[in-house]
Amino acid sequence: MAESRIRAVQAKVYIRIEALEMDGIDKNHKATWIWYPNDYELWLHVQVSMKRQFRGYICPPFWRMDTAYSNVMFRKKLKLERPESLTLSVQGAFVVHLDGSMLPMPYERKPITSVLIPAGEHELVVKVFMDTAVPALYAAGETITSDGTWEVTCHNGQWLNAGSDRFDDPASPPGAFPFAYETVHPVHVAKAKGTVLVDFGQETFGYVTFLELKGRGVIRLYYGESMEEALAGEEAETSDELEIDFTEPQSLTTPVTRAFRYVQIRADEGLTWQSVQHEYEYLPMERRGSFRCSDERINRIWEVAVRTLQLTTMEFMYDGMKRDRWVWSGDAYQSFMMNNYVFFDQAVTRRTLVALRGKDPVNMHINTIMDYTFYWFISYHDYYLHTGDLAFISSSYPNMLSLMEFCLKRRNTDGMMEGYPEDWVFIDWADMEKRGEVCAEQLLFCRSLEIMGTFAGLLGDGGNEQKFTDLAQELRSRIFELFWDEERGAFLHGRLDGKINDRILKYPSMFALRLGYLNNAQSELVARNVLLNESVQKITTPFMRYFELEALCEIGQQTHVLHEMREYWGGMLDLGATTFWEEYDPGQPAELQYDMYGDKYRKSLCHAWGAAPLYLLGKYWTGVRPEASGYSQYRVEPCLGGLEWFEGTVPTQDGEIKVFMDRSRIAVFTNAVGVGTLRFKSETYPETNEGEIRQIGSGEYELELVRPAFAYEVRIKHPISE
């Protein structure tokens, strides 16, 4: 698509955005801080991305960081029956103009000021410059309020509806993120000559505070996710050095947030303090999802996975809290799906998607990784399916178009994606050929094209709907033609310089399965020949175990997956994990478990992709999943999968769906709006307290869940054995 064509489509989409946003506007809502759309998220992304440290040195990301425009202009058309005093608070230097006059409107130079707008029809313009934070505006009058109806430009010839988030106080402009804090005391303190080891009992994040600190000298703190790391001193990944000169006792808090469980403290002689505590920093989120079952090991895995996700969900969806504290698209994609089954905090999902994309022009893949670009597209579809939020899709659509155009320009002559020299083709930390046409990459690309076709249709962009749909169909046919081996019942790994690499790895087959690209016969072949085949190279990272176990659940292998969950995630618990790790190899000796990337303590022991059981248990045991946007239609297909009983809660935007199951009973409490379908198995015809059960196959039944906020119950006289 030519650049002019993109701009034309963007113009149509911006009109669509405005229509979507105006439909939901409350004319009486209070004022909020506004800015150029996405600029706060991008500015914040820069701030947090520079917080990673390694032994006292900064670790900047190795991709381009976009930030807020420094020079923007806001405007609002007004129609006033009488003069109105407008209170203004502005982040940055600013000037106010009315009705195109070159003369500025006078205002008193103080942090919160005001201007008097005369009666009549006017166009109000506020020009703002700020190069150290986000240029932002707060305006409040009797009828005038700053909100999404205001327009803003970065002086590029386009006016967009202003962005906003959670800043509503005129005295507190958008800057530091509004976290919550909790004081935590150590569970154990061990003292030895010249050193103190403090144990806070579990992985945590935030600051360390000394109470009644007195003396002159230096305190050195060595943080550890493990005791071994904290005791390693200079070899620990993160540390602080505090210079103290206090003649009177006082409190002191460390200046930088850290991830840790243990802290080794070395203090110069003469320094004393009463006690040490920890200020836990976190994003306040309501835990709306739950899971409890007959297996206490699984219950413990669920709880530790929740803490892992809680710690790694902050301004954005991070990968790990000690390392990297960066926003990676592949990690975030999995966090989004887990979030949907626990917190359902969609604001952090939106912030993360915006931060990952950055601004135009596109000249590299997201995080420099080809597959991470495709996960970004797929994340949007998952977001829309769970929320039905078409306005956010609309606002992001121009960025989707330009990123997809970047991908299309990098296809080879067969219409497939290959890594350029500057690209990172990741897939997984595993032995595989990553040059040429990697089959797994083509499958993710194909799904991204399908999603673009879907969104184009929803937004009335008929030309692109047809274009992307056709490209996806052509690519899908080509993938099966080149890489599907019917005789071996698997996808082959790829092609390099025209020669097929016939190695069988799990990645392409399980991706095709989870994306719904296989028929029943092909799914059975993949399950037998690839996913359950012990001779195929094993997957060791929690990142890809996530997708592998999801694919197995899709073909009814929950009992097998439960065993894997107990052994793999349970194995980390057996080693003392209080959050789940970046990588775990059960075959490694204990003394090597923290070693990664060639460094003794480099492995992250609190990594978002380690919390996969949240998604697996939420989706494949309770069986709850949306089948139309915003859970307007949903499916409940519960499965004991090796358990005696379970009860779970799945959050939606319109309340929770609650499911209980044992061998003789299924109970479902529906949400407030959607229409669900309960699917289950029984040897004989079951009974229900409401509705009519319909048999759909041998031993398979359905019940329509049409009553909102209602407790359906099904009695199964003779359950089918698993």
N, C-alpha and C positions, 0 to 999 in steps of 0.2 A: 504494500500500500504506500502510495506517495505521501510525503509529509503533509501536503495540502489536504489530502483525503482524510488523514488522521485528524487534522484541525476541524474539518467539516463535521466529522462524526462527534468530536468532542463538543462542539457547539450544540449539537442536538442533544447530547447526553446531559450537558449542563442545564438545559431547559427542563429535561426530564427530572434531574436532581431537584431543581427548584420546586417543581410540581409535587414531587414526593414529599419534600420537607415541609412545604407550606400546608399540606393536608393535615399534618399533625401538630401544628403550632397552636399553643394556647396564648391568646392575645393578652392575657392577664398574668403571665408568668413573670417572675422577677428577672432583673438584669443579671447578666453573667459576663465574664471576661471573654472577649473574642479576639481572633487573630487570623492570619492567612491560613486557609485550611491545610492541615497536616504539619504546619510549621512547629507547633509545640512538641509534637511527637518526635519530629526529626531533631530538634534542638536537644530534647531530653535524651534521645538516643546517643548523641555525641557525648553528653555529660557522663552517662553511665558507662559507655564503652571505654572510657579512659580510666576507670577505677581498678581495672585488673592490674595486679602487681606481681612481680616475681623477685623475691629476695631484695626488696627495696627499689627495684627499677619498674618503670611503667611498661606495660605491654599493649601498645596500640593495636587495633585491628589491622588486618592486612588488606582491607578493601576501602573504597572511597566512602567518606562520611559526608553526607549532605546535612545542611542545617537550615535555620530559618532565614528568610529574606530580611535584610536589614532595613529596607526602605519600602514601606507599604502605604496604601491609601484606602481609607474606609469611606463609604458613602451610604446615605439613607435618605429616601424620599419621604417627606413629612406632609401631613395635612392637619393643621392645628386650628381649632375653633377659637382659641385664645392664646395669648403669649404663655410660654412655658419655660421654666428654669430647668436646665439640664445639667445634672451633676456629672462631672467627668473625672475619671482616674485613668491615667495613661502610663504604660510602661515604655519609656523612651521620650525623646524630645518630640514635640508635636506642635502643630498649628491647625487652626480651625477656620474653614471658609464656608460661606453661605451663598448659594445661588450663583456660583461661578465667579463671584467677586474675587479680584486679586488681593483685596485688603483683608488681612486676618481679622477674625472676631477677637476682641480683647477678652482676656481672662486673667484672674489673679494667679500669680505664680506660686502655687503651693501644691502639695501632693494630691489633694482632692480639691478640685475647683469646680467652677460652673460657668455656663454661658446662658444668655437669655435669648430664646428663639421667638421671634414675633409670630403673631397669628398669620394664618394663610398657608399656601402650598410652597414648599421649599425643598431644596436639595442640600443636605448637610454633608460636608466633606471634612474628614480629619486625617491629616498626613502625619505619619509617625516614623521616626528613625530610631533604631536601636541596634547596636552591633555586638552587644555582650549578652543579650537575652532575647526573648521573643517580643517583637513589637506588638503591643496588645492594647486594647481599649475596653474600658468599662463606662457605660453611659446609663443614667437612670433619671427619668422625669416622671411627671404624672401619667403621661401616655406613651412616652418614648422609653424603650429599653434596648440595650445592646443584646442581640441574639442572632440566630441564624438567618434572619431576614435581611440583615445588613450585608452589603456587598464589599468586597475588598479586591484590590489588584496589587500586583508587584510591579506594575508599570510595564507589562508585556502586551498590553492591548486587550486583555481579557479580565472580566469581572466575574468573581465567583462568590458564592455564599460563604460567609465567614464561618470559621471553625470555633469550637469551644469544647470544654470538658467539664471539670469539676470545681472551677474557681469562681465563687460567687461573692466574695468579700472585696469591696472596693479598696480596702486598705492592704490586701494581700494579692499582689499581681502574680501571674503564673510564673513560677520559678521552681524552687525545691519541691519535690513530690511529697504529697501529704501522707506520710506513713503513720502507722500506729506503733506504740512502744509498750513494752512490758518489762518490769524488773525481774531478773532471774538470779537466784542465789546458787552457789556451787553445791553439788551433792557430796563433794569430798575435796579436801585440801591436804596435800602432803608436803611437809617441810623437810628440807635437808640443808646442809651447810651451803649458804650462798644461793639457794634456789628454792622456789615454791612451785609445785605442780597443782593447778586448779582444774577440777573436772566438773563440767556443768551437766553431765549425765547423758546428754544426747547432742547430736549435731544441731548447731544453732547459727545465728547470724546477727551481727550488730556491733556494739561497742563494749569495752571493758571500763569499769569505773572503780577507782580507788577512793575509799572513804577515810577521812581523817589522815590524809597523807602529809608527811612532814619530813624536812631534811633537805640536804643539798647533794646532788649527784645524778646518776643516770639509771633509769629502769629500762630493761630490755625485755620485751615480750615476744615469745616464739609460739605461734599458733599451730595447732594440729587437729586435723580431722580424726587422726588416730593418736594414741598416746606416744607411739614410736616417733611420729613426726614432731610433736611438741618437744620431746626429749632430745631430738636431733640437733636442736639449737640452730646454728648457722645454716644447716642443711634444710631447715623447714622452708616451705614455699613462701610464707608470709610472716612478717615480724614488724614490730614497732620499737622505736627508741625514743624515750621521753626524758627530757632534761628537766630536772626538778630543782627549784630553789624556793622552798616554802619555810618561812620561820614560824608560821602558825599553821596548825592542822587545817586542811581544806580538802574538798573533793576534787578529783580530776578524772575526766573521761577521755579516752583515746580519740584521736581526731578522725579516724577512718574506720568504716565498717569492715568487718572481717567475717569469714566463715570458719568455724572451729567447734570442737567439743572440749579440747584441752588447751590450756595456756601454761607454758612454763615462764615463770617470772624470775629474772636475775636482777638484783638491785645492788647498787653500791652500798658499802658499809655506811651506816648512819641514817639511811632512809627507813622510815617506819610508816605503817598504815594500820588502821583498825581492821578493815576487811576489804574484800574484792567482790564485786557483783557485775552483772552483765545486763546491758540494756538491749533487749531483743527487739529488732526492727522488722516489721512485717507489713504486708498489705492486708488490711482487714477484709476478709471475705467470709461470707456465711457458708458453712458446710451444709449444703442442701442434699447431697447424695450420701447414701450409706449402704453398707453391706455387712451382714452378719450371717454366720452359717454354723453347721455342726462340726466343722473342722477348725480347732483353735489355731492351728498353724496358719491357715488361710486368713483367719481374722487378724492375726498379728501382721501378716504380710499386707493386708489392706490398710491397716492403721499406719504402718511405716511408709507405705506408698503415698498416703495422704500427706504425711509430714514432708516427704520428699517434694511433692508437687507444691505444697504451701511455701516451702523455703525458696523454691526456684521461680515462684510467681511474684514478681515485684513490680517495678515500673513497666516491665515487659516480661515475656516468658523467656527466662534465661536457660542456658544449658546446665551450668553448674554454679554453685555458690562460691567455691574457692577458685575454681578454674573451669570455665573461662570468664564467667560473668558477662558473656557476650550474647547477642541475639542471633542465633543460627536458625535458618528456615526449616531444616529437617527436624531439629530438636523441637522447635516451636510447633510444627505440624502435629507431632505426637502429643505435646502438652495441650494443644487446643482440644484434641479429642478426649483426653483425660479430664480436662476442665469441664467438658460438657456433662460428665457423669458424676462430678463431685461439687464444684462451686458454681458452675454456670455463670462465671463472671465474664461477660462478653466485652466489657470495656477494655480489659487487658488484651483480649484477642484483637480488637480493632487497633489499639495502640501498636501492638507488635507487628501486625501486617503492614501498617503505614510505615513504621520504622524500617522494616526490612526492605521495602521497595525503594525508598529514597526518591530522588528527583530525576527528571530527564536532563540531559540525554542519557540513554542506556548505552554503556560501552563494555559492561562486564555482567556475567551472571550474578545472581544474588549470592552474597558471601563468596563470590568467585566460583561457585560450584554449580555445574549444570543441573544435576538432579535437584538441588535446592531451589532453583528457579521453578521447576515443575511442582515441587511440594507447595510452593507459594500459591500457584493457581489452584491446586487441589484443596488447599486450606480454605480458600474463599468459598468453594462449593460446599464444603462441610459446614462452614459458618452459616451460609444461607439456609441450608437444609435444617439446621437446628434452630435458627432464629426467625427466618422469613424476612430479614431486614434488607429489603431491596434498596432502600435509600443509601446504605453504606456501599452496597455493590455498585450502585450508580456513581457515587462519588469516586470510587476506585477504578471505574471502567476505563477512563482515558489512560491511566497508568498500566492497566492490563493490556490495552491495545498496543502501546508503544513497547512494552516488554515482549509481547508476542511477536511484534514486527521484528524486533532484535533477533528473536529465535529463528524466525522464518528466513531471515537473511543469512543465517549461519548453517542452513541445511546443505547437505551435499547434493549431487545430481540425482540421487535416488530419493530425495525428500526426507532424509534421515539426519539426525543430529550426531555430530562427532565433536569430540573435544578439540578446541584450538590449543596452541601451545600455552596460552595464558589461562586456560580453563583448568579447573580441578574436577575431574570425574571421580566422585567419591564412592557411592553405593554403600560401601562398608569397609571397615578395617579388616581386610582379608586378602588372601592370595588370589588374584584374578587379573586378567588382561583388561586394561581400561582404555586402550587405544581403539580407534575405529568405531564401528557401529555396535555399541553395546546394547544387547537386546533389552535389558531392564530399563535403560534410558529411553528407548523408543516407546516402550509401554507407558512410561510416565508422561512423555511428550504427547502421545496419542490422547491420554486422558485430559491433558491440559487443553488440547484443541477442542475436545468435546465440550469441556466446561465453557470455553469461550463462545462456542456456538450457542449453548444454552443461555448464557447471560446476554448475548447479543439479541436473542429472540425475546427475552423478558424485557429488554430495554427498547425494543422497537427498531433495532438496527438490522433490518432484513438482509442487507447486502453482506454484512459480516456473518450473520447467522448461517447463510448458505455457504459462504466461503469456508468457515472453520469446520462446519459439519462435513463438507465434502473432503477437506484435507484430512480430517480424522478418519473417515471411512477408507480413504485411499491408503493411509498409513497403516491402519489396522490390517487391511488385507495384505499389505506388503510384509508386515511383521510375521503373520502366520505363514505366508508363502516362503519366506527365507528361513525362519527360525523354529517353526513348530515341526518336531519330528514325531510323526504318528507312531512309528514302530517302537521308538524308545519311550514314548509317552511323556515327552518333556520338551521344554524350550531349550534350544542351544544357546550358548553364551553370547555369540556375536559374530562379526565379520570384520576382517582387517585386510585392506588392499585387495578386496574381491574374494578373499579366501575365508570360508566359514570356519569359525572356531567351534568345534563340536563338543567342547567340554560342557558337562552338565553341572550347573550350580543351582542352588535353590532360588536365587533372587528373581529371575524372570518368570519362572513358573508360579511362584507364590504371588508375585505382583499381578500376573494375569488372572489368577484365581480371585484375589481380593477385589480386583477391579470389575469382576463379573464378565470377563472376556471368554470364559470356558463354558462349554455345555456340560451336561452331567457326565457323559462318557469321558470327556477330556479331564474333568475334575477328578474322576476316579483314577485315571492313569497318573495324573500328577501326584495325587496323594500316595499312591502305591510306589511309584517309580522315583519320586523325588523327595517329597516332604517326609515320608516315613522310611526312607531308604537309608540304612546306616552307612552305606558305602559312599554316599554323597557328602562332600565337605561340610562339616558342622559349622553352625553359626554360633559365635561366642559373645558378641556384643549385645547388651540389652536393647540397643537401637534396632537391630534387625531381628532379634528374638520377638520383638513387638509385632512386626509384620508376619513373621513365620507363624507365630501362635495364633494370630488373627486369621490367617489363611486356613489353619487347621480347624479352628472353630467354625469357619464357614462351611466346612464339609462334615460337621458333626463330631469332631474329635475332642469334645470338651473333657472327657474323662482322661484322655492322654495329656491334654494341656494342663489339667489340674495337677497331675503327677509332675509335669515339668515345672509348674509354678512352685510346688512344694519343694522340689529338689534345687532349682536354680535360685529363686529368690529366698527360699528358706535356707539355702546354703550360705548366703550372705548374713542372714540373721544368726546362724550358728557361729559365724566368725565375729559376732558382736556388732553388726551394722545397726545403726539407729536411723539411717536413711539409706536409700539404694544407690549403687555405685555406677560409675561410667562403664565399667567392664568387670566381668567376673569369670574366671576360669577355674572350675572346681579342681582341675588337675594340678594347679600351681601350689607349691608349698606355701605355708602361712607367711613365711618371711619375705615372699616375693609378691604378695597380694596387692601391695600399695604401689608397686613399681609400674610405670608406664611412660612411654615416649623417652626411654633412656634415662629416666631420673627416678630416684628411690621413692619419692613421695608425690610424683606428678599426677597420679590418678585422682580423679574427682570422686569423693565418697558421698557426694550428694548431687546426683545428676538426674535431670528431669526425665530423660528417656528410661531411667531405671524404674519408673513408677507405672509401667505398663499394666500391672494387674488391675488397676483402677478401671481402665477401659475394658479389659477382657472380661472381668467379672460383671461390670455394669452392662455391657452390651450382650454378652453371650451366656450369662447365667440368668440374670433377670430377663434377658431377651428383649429389652426395650430399645427401639430405634425409630427415628422419624422416617416416614415414607413420602411425605410431602412437606413443603417448606413450613418451618415454624411449628412442627408437630401438629399441623392441622389434620394430618392422618398419620397414624403410627402403628407399629406392630409390637405385640408382646408375645414372645416365643420362648418361655422359660425352659430351662434345662437343669436338672440336678447335676449332671456331669460328674458323678462320683461322690456327691454329697448326700447326706440323709435329708437335710432341709436347708433352706436359706430364706432370708428376708432382705429385700433391698429397696432403696428409694432412688429414683432417677429424676433430676430436676428438669423442668421445661420452663419456657417463659410464662406459661399459664398454670403454674403450680406443679406439684410433684406427682409422679406416677409411682405407686407402691406395689410391690409384688412379693407374695409369699408362696413357697412351694415345698411340699413334702411328697411322699409317695402316694398319698391319697387325696390331697387337696391343693388347689391353686386359688389364690385370692389376689385380685387386682383392684386397687383403688385408682380411679381414673383422674386425669387432670381436669382443669376447669373448662376447657374449650374443645380440644381435639376429639377426633373419632378414631378409636383403636380397633384392632383385630387381634384377638387372642388365638394363638395356634398351639396345639398340644397333642399328645398321643395318649391313647388309652386302649386296653384290650377289649373293653366293652363300652357300650354307649353310656356317657357320663351324665351327671345331673348338674343343673345350675339354678341359682336363685333368681336369675333375671335373663330374659332373652331366649333365643332359640339356638341350640348347638347344631351345627351343620357338619356332616361327615364329608371330607374332601379327598379321602383316600383310605387305604387299608390301615385301620388303627389311627388315622389322622383326623383331627376335628378343628373347627373354627367357631368362635363366638364373637359377634360384633359388639364392641363396647361403645354404645352410642350415648349413654347417660353420663353427663359430666359430674365430677366429684362424687362418684358412686362406688360402693364396694361390691364388686362382682365376686361370686364364689362358685367354683366348680368342684364337684365331688367325683373322684375317680375310684370306682369299685375295684377294678383290676388293672393296676398300672402296668405299663410295658417295662420290662426289666432292661436296664442299660447294660 
